[in-house]
């Protein structure tokens, strides 16, 4: 469920499966967004890179409001630890073990490496 979105980009479903609206998408190592509409294979649509979204969470995850949220690209879920995961935003409310969804304030992501 979208609460607010202002930063967007076009995303194309290059797979063979339908991707539902509200699905978190990580592009490469540094970009994350949430689909605003359902996309059939070959269709393009808006990927919101900012806003407050309800996203799936790993069932054993607990978090306090304001804690950093990380995306598990392979599992398609929010986590609280960031070892090789992409920081995508912050928890807007606490999440308890056993929950399957949580609310995240998604912020624009990009990895910037300092020059050598």
C-alpha positions as CSV (number, residue, x, y, z in Angstrom):
1,X,0.0,0.0,0.0
2,X,1.4,3.3,-1.1
3,X,1.2,6.2,1.4
4,X,3.4,8.7,-0.5
5,X,5.8,8.6,-3.4
6,X,7.9,11.3,-5.1
7,X,11.0,9.7,-6.6
8,X,10.3,7.3,-9.5
9,X,11.9,5.6,-12.4
10,X,10.6,3.3,-15.2
11,X,11.1,-0.5,-14.7
12,X,10.6,-3.2,-17.3
13,X,9.5,-6.7,-16.3
14,X,12.0,-8.8,-18.3
15,X,11.0,-12.0,-16.7
16,X,8.3,-14.6,-17.5
17,X,6.1,-14.1,-14.4
18,X,3.7,-11.4,-13.5
19,X,5.1,-9.0,-10.8
20,X,2.4,-7.7,-8.4
21,X,2.1,-4.0,-7.4
22,X,3.8,-3.4,-4.1
23,X,6.7,-5.8,-4.8
24,X,10.1,-4.6,-3.7
25,X,12.7,-4.6,-6.5
26,X,16.4,-4.4,-6.1
27,X,18.4,-3.4,-9.3
28,X,22.0,-4.4,-9.2
29,X,23.8,-3.7,-5.9
30,X,22.6,-0.2,-5.1
31,X,19.0,0.7,-6.3
32,X,15.7,-0.3,-4.6
33,X,12.1,0.6,-5.3
34,X,8.6,-0.6,-5.1
35,X,6.3,-1.3,-8.1
36,X,3.3,1.0,-8.2
37,X,1.4,-1.2,-10.6
38,X,1.3,-4.9,-11.6
39,X,3.5,-5.7,-14.5
40,X,3.0,-8.6,-17.0
41,X,6.1,-10.0,-18.7
42,X,7.5,-7.4,-21.1
43,X,5.5,-4.5,-19.6
44,X,7.1,-1.4,-18.1
45,X,5.8,0.6,-15.2
46,X,6.8,3.0,-12.4
47,X,9.2,1.9,-9.7
48,X,8.8,4.2,-6.7
49,X,12.2,4.8,-5.0
50,X,10.8,6.7,-2.0
51,X,7.6,6.6,0.1
52,X,6.1,4.6,3.0
53,X,5.3,1.0,1.9
54,X,4.0,-2.2,3.4
55,X,6.6,-4.8,2.5
56,X,7.2,-8.5,3.4
57,X,9.4,-9.2,6.4
58,X,11.3,-12.3,7.4
59,X,9.1,-13.9,10.1
60,X,11.8,-14.1,12.7
61,X,12.6,-10.4,12.4
62,X,12.0,-8.0,15.2
63,X,12.6,-4.2,14.9
64,X,11.9,-1.0,16.7
65,X,10.5,2.0,15.0
66,X,13.3,4.0,13.5
67,X,15.6,1.0,13.0
68,X,17.4,0.7,9.7
69,X,15.7,-1.7,7.2
70,X,17.7,-3.9,4.8
71,X,16.5,-5.8,1.7
72,X,17.3,-9.4,1.2
73,X,17.4,-9.5,-2.6
74,X,17.4,-13.3,-2.8
75,X,14.5,-13.8,-0.3
76,X,12.5,-10.7,-1.3
77,X,12.0,-9.6,2.3
78,X,13.0,-6.9,4.8
79,X,15.6,-7.7,7.4
80,X,17.3,-5.8,10.3
81,X,20.9,-6.8,9.6
82,X,22.8,-5.5,6.7
83,X,25.6,-8.0,6.1
84,X,25.8,-7.8,2.2
85,X,22.3,-6.5,2.1
86,X,21.1,-3.1,0.8
87,X,19.9,-0.5,3.3
88,X,16.5,0.6,1.9
89,X,15.0,2.8,4.7
90,X,13.7,2.7,8.2
91,X,10.9,0.9,10.1
92,X,8.1,3.3,10.7
93,X,6.6,1.2,13.5
94,X,7.9,-1.7,15.5
95,X,7.7,-5.3,14.1
96,X,7.4,-8.4,16.2
97,X,8.6,-12.0,15.5
98,X,6.0,-13.8,13.5
99,X,4.7,-10.9,11.5
100,X,4.8,-11.3,7.7
101,X,4.6,-7.6,6.7
102,X,5.9,-4.3,8.0
103,X,5.8,-0.7,7.2
104,X,9.0,0.9,5.8
105,X,9.8,4.5,4.9
106,X,11.9,3.8,1.8
107,X,14.6,6.2,1.0
108,X,16.5,6.7,-2.3
109,X,19.4,4.2,-2.5
110,X,22.7,4.5,-4.2
111,X,26.2,3.2,-3.4
112,X,28.9,5.8,-3.7
113,X,32.5,4.7,-3.6
114,X,35.1,7.3,-2.6
115,X,37.7,8.1,-5.2
116,X,41.2,6.7,-4.7
